[in-house]
Amino acid sequence: MNTHLSTAEGGVAAAMQLIGGASVEARAGRRIEVVCPSDGLPFASIPRSGDEDVDAAVRAARQAFDTGPWSRMTAAERGRCLTRLGLLVERHADELAALESRDTGKPARQGRADVAATMRYYEFYGGAADKIHGDTIPFLDGYTALTLREPHGVVAGIIPWNYPLQILSRVAGAALAMGNTLVVKPAEDASLTAIRIAELALEAGFPPGVFNVITGYGREAGAALSAHPGVDYVTFTGSPLTGTAIQQAAAVNNRGVTMELGGKSPQIVFADADIEAALPVLVNAITQNGGQTCSAGSRVLVERPVYEKVAAALAARFSKLVAGPHDADLDLGPLISAKQKERVAGMVAAAEEAGAAVLARGSIHPDAPASGYYFAPVLFGSVDPGMAVAQQEVFGPVLALFPFDDEADAVRLANGTEFGLVAGVWTKDGARQHRVAKKVRAGQVFVNGYGAGGGIELPFGGFRKSGHGREKGFEALYDMSATKTVVFNHG
């Protein structure tokens, strides 16, 4: 595996951040160990950036936006840069997939799927760069009024650890397509592929300073970036608590934000649904990436006449699930860290103490290293909707089942949390499909399915505690730009 990392003492590879087109160390010379979740052992290190590093990255991005060649490129030329980046991602697919899988612990096939989605982001936004147009507006006699879509300037992207490649690329693709410059701060738990993508961006023809990556802790580098007065727009994916802090920091400078803050997404299974078709989707929606997915289908609502049937079928499937090392390519890998494992285990223990019934548990492969961060999948049945496991985002392979009586009851339960990111509706009744899809409060609703292989073209974002603003599709290009109105008085 070619990671483009230099080897330091003890055989641990040393990654560097990218500022202004140059690979640089943190000003203070501090570093953070990168641990593989499959065995808990360090295999690399990243710079631990502080205020000075953040300031240098923002200044580089500002210069590239204000006076560099990027500011003079046409939309078509920006699109070609993105398209070339997508082709480079394809060329380095094996390297990127292996690095992503080792860094996050996700099974090898998931790493490959993430690379395929990453390539598609740059392909999509490469083609979309010259497709966003302004309007002419009927106005007073003797006037012509029109609108322009213009970039914000310097965009800060604060990226989580669960899908580093994909989430980086959905931010970068839209921001760069609109002509912004970018400073990315990936999570300290998973930064390596972000650095590699920034290196490939230079190779694709992006001018120095357009695509910058700084690494470090959120409380240091992330906080400094979101509060920096030189940043014009902030986008963040992560927890509601951190999202609130970032919004408050950006508000000091009156900067706009896009926030994707997780979910407690329901899948509603009516008695007339194709149960056999639904079952593998219901399981995959909570076990993919070890359940560490903002849009994970963590609640399954089942109409009472088929509740026992669905519960038994899901229990049979859950009992066969096996967690193991990323390169074993089993049903799921480890969780990202010891801290995350402890959090998930604590929430499961609390649910059991509160009386939630465990219908099934998966297992951990006997060859999995004891030092890895493994957690066997858990299926809870007949969960009280008020329990923490029914209301809070577990971010692990934990599925809660709920019976419901009728359509109104299903909608009430589906909308019965503070979140509103994604929902699934399983029914053959066409009228019910439309009614429920409209009544469920979620940014995306899938009917007789769940998820869309990345869904690059589909606007994505939430209501309520799940955040605001939209990523993916053309909607993201509107978030990554501002409307300017120009009025001509020509008599």
GUVEXDO-305762 format. One record per residue (C-alpha): z, y, x. Coordinates in pm, whole numbers, padded with zeros to 5 digits, always signed. Each point is the difference from the previous one (the first is absolute). Example, Ala and Ser with C-alpha at 12.3 -4.5 7.8 and 13.67 -1.06 7.14 Angstrom:
+00780-00450+01230
-00066+00344+00137
// end
This chain:
+00000+00000+00000
-00106+00335+00142
+00264+00251-00106
-00102+00279+00240
+00363+00022+00108
+00110+00033+00360
+00261-00244+00125
+00333+00141+00111
+00309-00165+00149
+00101-00336-00143
-00347-00070-00142
+00050+00237-00294
-00313+00198-00080
+00029+00379-00009
-00199+00186-00266
-00071+00372+00023
-00042+00258-00273
-00323+00198-00033
+00011+00381-00001
-00304+00220+00044
-00210-00299+00101
+00234-00104+00283
+00239-00295+00021
+00337+00156+00078
+00364-00093+00037
+00278+00170-00196
+00114+00320+00173
+00353-00135+00038
-00124-00333+00138
+00191-00203-00260
-00142-00319-00154
+00062-00234-00295
-00026-00379+00021
-00259-00166-00223
+00133-00329-00136
-00205-00284-00149
+00162-00092-00335
-00098-00365+00045
+00241-00054+00289
+00201+00323+00025
-00111+00050+00360
-00144+00320+00154
-00364-00018+00108
-00089+00368+00039
+00145+00350-00001
-00108+00337-00141
+00090+00359+00092
+00297+00152-00178
-00131+00343-00086
+00200+00310-00076
-00062+00358-00108
-00206+00091+00307
-00236-00294-00045
-00046+00080-00367
-00073+00362+00082
-00258-00102+00260
-00176-00227-00249
-00006+00264-00273
-00131+00260+00243
-00276-00238+00112
-00097-00063-00361
+00008+00373-00078
-00224+00085+00292
-00245-00275-00097
-00011+00133-00356
-00024+00370+00082
-00229+00015+00302
-00114-00349+00099
-00336-00166-00072
+00153-00175-00303
+00013+00331-00185
-00376+00041+00046
-00102-00351-00100
-00182-00047-00327
+00141-00232-00265
-00275-00250+00081
+00098+00001+00367
+00365-00059-00089
-00111-00288-00217
-00192-00155+00288
+00314+00015+00218
+00193-00188-00268
-00279-00254-00045
-00009-00065+00375
+00377-00044-00002
-00037-00261-00273
-00256-00187+00210
+00235+00009+00301
+00278-00141-00217
-00235-00284-00094
-00087-00058+00367
+00368-00014+00096
+00109-00188-00313
+00159-00297+00178
+00195+00223+00238
+00127+00228-00279
+00090-00287-00234
+00197-00183+00268
+00182+00318+00103
+00084+00094-00359
+00124-00349-00077
+00221-00020+00307
+00137+00351-00047
+00092-00043-00370
+00049-00376-00031
-00256-00039-00277
-00200-00327-00004
-00320+00000+00202
-00224-00011-00308
+00171+00311-00136
-00062+00175+00329
-00369-00086-00031
-00008+00121-00361
+00162+00329+00104
-00265+00054+00265
-00276-00065-00257
+00155+00262-00231
+00038+00241+00293
-00367-00028+00082
-00085+00062-00366
+00206+00322-00008
-00202+00153+00282
-00322-00127-00152
+00086+00146-00341
+00116+00339+00126
-00283+00016+00251
-00239-00016-00294
+00209+00235-00215
+00037+00283+00253
-00307+00190-00123
+00039-00090-00368
+00276+00245-00099
-00158+00309-00154
+00119+00328-00145
-00099+00139-00342
-00159+00308-00144
+00195+00157-00284
-00152+00196-00292
+00155+00346+00026
-00065+00364-00083
-00347+00149-00010
-00097+00120+00348
+00230-00246+00177
-00044-00341+00155
+00316-00206+00045
+00023-00319+00198
+00258-00229+00156
+00015-00160+00344
+00207-00300+00113
+00159+00082+00334
+00231-00200+00229
+00370+00087+00019
+00000+00009+00380
+00249-00217+00187
+00112-00302-00203
+00314-00195+00093
-00010-00367-00093
+00333-00185+00008
-00085-00370-00019
+00230-00292-00097
+00037-00334+00175
-00119-00237-00271
-00377+00067+00014
-00049+00215+00311
-00377-00051+00029
-00081+00039-00367
+00222+00297-00077
-00097+00181+00319
-00365-00045-00094
+00030+00115-00359
+00166+00319+00127
-00230+00054+00296
-00318-00085-00187
+00053+00258-00275
+00155+00269+00223
-00273-00017+00263
-00284-00029-00250
+00104+00338-00141
+00008+00160+00346
+00374+00007+00066
+00153-00093+00333
+00277-00255+00009
+00340-00069+00155
+00124-00349-00085
+00357-00122+00046
+00006-00377-00059
+00327-00182-00064
+00193-00090+00313
-00005-00365-00113
-00381-00018+00000
-00194+00259+00199
-00238-00198+00220
-00307-00023-00221
+00020+00371-00084
-00024+00079+00370
-00293-00237+00039
-00188+00154-00295
+00045+00347+00152
-00149-00129+00325
-00296-00144-00191
-00042+00334-00180
-00068+00168+00334
-00255-00268+00076
-00159+00062-00341
-00062+00365+00088
+00297+00184-00150
+00071+00299+00225
+00334+00008+00186
+00283+00136-00213
-00149-00108-00332
+00188-00332-00022
+00345+00011+00164
+00271-00268-00009
+00363+00061+00092
+00260-00276-00003
+00375+00003-00042
+00279-00014-00253
-00039+00151-00343
+00321+00199+00030
-00136+00165+00316
-00380+00010+00019
-00061-00047-00374
+00246+00271-00098
-00142+00243+00257
-00356-00065-00115
+00067+00049-00371
+00183+00327+00070
-00246+00139+00256
-00139+00341-00108
-00338-00087+00154
-00054-00286-00245
-00198+00092-00312
+00041-00316-00208
+00224-00308+00013
-00064-00349-00129
+00271-00267+00000
+00042-00359-00113
+00351-00142-00005
+00331+00010-00182
+00090+00259-00265
+00300+00111+00207
-00210+00076+00308
-00273+00146-00218
+00244+00250-00144
+00108+00108+00349
-00363+00046+00108
-00083+00203-00310
+00298+00224+00063
-00106+00053+00361
-00359+00080-00099
+00119+00233-00275
+00160+00230+00257
-00355+00079+00116
-00142-00020-00356
-00228-00287+00096
-00158-00246-00240
+00083-00370+00008
-00126-00336-00122
+00282-00249-00054
-00033-00376-00061
+00357-00118-00040
-00007-00362-00109
+00042-00179-00328
+00162-00265-00214
-00325-00117-00147
-00012-00222-00311
-00246-00270-00098
+00000-00064-00374
-00098-00351-00109
-00073-00039-00372
+00002-00338-00174
-00379-00003-00035
-00061+00059+00374
-00183-00245+00223
+00319-00123+00165
-00172-00218+00261
-00208+00295+00118
+00304+00227+00008
+00238-00226+00196
-00150+00028+00352
-00042+00374-00045
+00361+00044-00112
+00121-00188+00309
-00231+00175+00246
+00091+00345-00135
+00359-00045+00119
-00045-00218+00309
-00288+00188+00164
+00131+00164+00316
+00338-00155-00072
+00040+00217-00310
+00001+00307+00225
-00262+00174-00210
+00042+00321-00199
-00214-00142-00281
+00162-00346+00003
+00020-00156-00345
+00376-00045+00022
+00067-00035-00374
-00169-00253-00231
+00048+00060-00372
-00083-00307-00210
-00036-00023-00377
+00279-00224-00129
-00213-00286-00145
-00139-00080+00347
+00292+00120+00212
+00137-00346+00085
-00347-00131+00081
-00079+00290+00233
+00346-00009+00160
-00029-00373+00075
-00350+00038+00143
+00104+00290+00221
+00309-00189+00116
-00217-00294+00102
-00222+00227+00206
+00288+00196+00155
+00173-00318+00115
-00309-00086+00208
-00029+00337+00175
+00068-00005+00374
+00073+00292+00233
-00079-00026+00369
-00137+00174+00310
-00294+00233-00036
-00231-00224+00202
+00087-00307-00207
-00179+00167-00294
+00231-00141-00268
+00069+00140-00347
+00190+00295+00145
+00132+00123+00330
+00334+00155+00097
+00130+00331-00124
-00057+00297+00227
+00348+00027+00153
+00355-00128+00003
+00099+00308-00201
-00253-00079-00272
+00104-00365-00011
+00362+00104-00044
-00093+00242-00278
-00200-00261-00196
+00269-00263+00047
+00262+00244-00125
-00194+00082-00315
-00058-00369-00075
+00369-00080+00051
+00099+00289-00227
-00238-00123-00271
+00149-00350+00017
+00353+00141-00020
-00106+00206-00303
-00111-00319-00176
-00376-00015+00058
-00118-00361-00013
-00188-00132+00304
-00288-00211-00133
-00148-00090+00338
+00004+00077+00370
-00266-00052+00260
+00076-00116+00351
-00025+00103+00363
-00211-00220+00225
+00219-00212+00229
-00195+00116+00306
+00056+00368-00078
+00204+00164+00281
+00361+00053-00102
-00022+00349+00145
-00279+00099-00242
+00060+00203-00315
-00081-00263-00263
+00103+00005-00363
-00091-00276-00244
-00158+00119-00330
+00230+00013-00303
-00086-00022-00371
+00255+00137-00248
-00019-00081-00370
+00114+00181-00317
+00113+00301+00202
+00198+00275-00170
-00226+00309+00005
+00291+00213+00114
+00067-00198+00318
-00078+00158+00336
-00251-00276+00075
-00185+00105-00316
+00014+00373+00070
-00016+00049+00376
-00279-00078+00244
+00111-00308+00196
-00300+00003+00236
+00023-00372+00059
-00126-00327-00158
+00226+00024-00304
-00142-00039-00352
+00191+00072-00323
-00103-00149-00337
+00075+00159-00338
-00076-00131-00350
-00128+00242-00266
-00044-00027-00375
-00306+00207-00089
-00240+00263+00129
+00241+00289-00052
+00274-00188+00183
-00237-00075+00288
-00095+00367+00040
+00365+00104-00018
+00094-00243+00278
-00304+00089+00210
+00089+00369-00015
+00370-00066+00041
+00035+00103+00365
-00030+00330+00189
-00324-00117+00161
-00361+00001-00120
-00246-00118+00263
-00193-00310-00117
+00008-00237-00297
-00177-00317-00110
-00081-00106-00356
-00094-00360-00080
-00146-00057-00347
-00329-00108-00161
+00044+00250-00285
-00240+00287+00077
+00170+00252-00226
+00340-00082+00151
-00143+00037+00350
-00093+00361-00076
+00320+00083-00189
+00234-00130+00267
-00201+00143+00290
+00031+00344-00158
+00370-00032-00079
+00118-00133+00335
+00098+00285+00230
-00168-00093+00330
-00260+00147+00230
-00205-00321-00007
-00015-00264-00273
-00182-00329+00053
-00100-00213-00298
-00018-00377+00056
+00034+00053+00373
+00212+00185+00252
-00106+00191+00307
-00353+00042+00126
-00021-00104+00365
+00093+00344+00124
-00165+00185-00286
-00149+00260+00232
-00202+00162-00279
+00287+00008-00252
+00231+00305-00022
+00353-00109+00090
+00332+00171-00059
+00297+00003-00229
+00196+00170-00271
+00367+00092+00005
+00192-00138+00299
-00316-00166+00134
-00122+00339+00117
-00287+00236-00071
-00349+00075+00121
-00273-00259+00037
-00140-00194+00292
-00313-00218+00021
-00333+00066-00168
-00142+00347-00051
+00333+00124-00138
+00142-00011+00351
-00269+00242+00118
+00119+00253-00257
+00360-00035+00121
-00120+00049+00357
-00175+00327-00080
+00052+00325-00190
-00222+00188-00242
-00124+00343+00103
-00154+00222-00266
-00271+00245+00108
-00127+00271-00240
-00315+00206+00070
-00054+00333-00179
-00377+00047+00017
-00042+00233-00297
// end
